[in-house]
Amino acid sequence: MGDRSVLVKDLPTDREGSVVEITVFHQKGGHNWFHGTTETGGFYVSAQVVRIEKGHGYTSRLYAMGKGRKVKIEDAERFNAKKLAKIVETVRAALDAGTPIPSVSGMILAVAAADGVTLA
């Protein structure tokens, strides 16, 4: 997704080397081929469990297809970099304060539970 996607935070889990990755991104509206529905465009927050491996001077992030979830934060057919930055700031501040947005909090807990991890 390039610069239309921003890694907000990695939340530690009880599984060594695994984190719940929180990302904010913009998605154009259209057909979702993964589950066969039409989605409207907008800004989303996504969460998925990611395994991080370090070795020989590099770090790899390993993703499992279809394991993450997303929640729409705001409708927007067109991308706006300033709006993305503002949403990233809001989500990061809420996570840092320990009071995430309710729909985001529920999604994070569901993703962790589905993958068998607990937030540390």
Secondary structure, DSSP 8 states (H G I E B T S, - for coil): -GGGEEEEEEEEBSSTTEEEEEEEEEE--EEETTTTEEE--EEEEEEEEEEEEEETTEEEEE--TT--EEEEEEE-SS--HHHHHHHHHHHHHHHHTT---HHHHHHHHHHHHHTT--B-
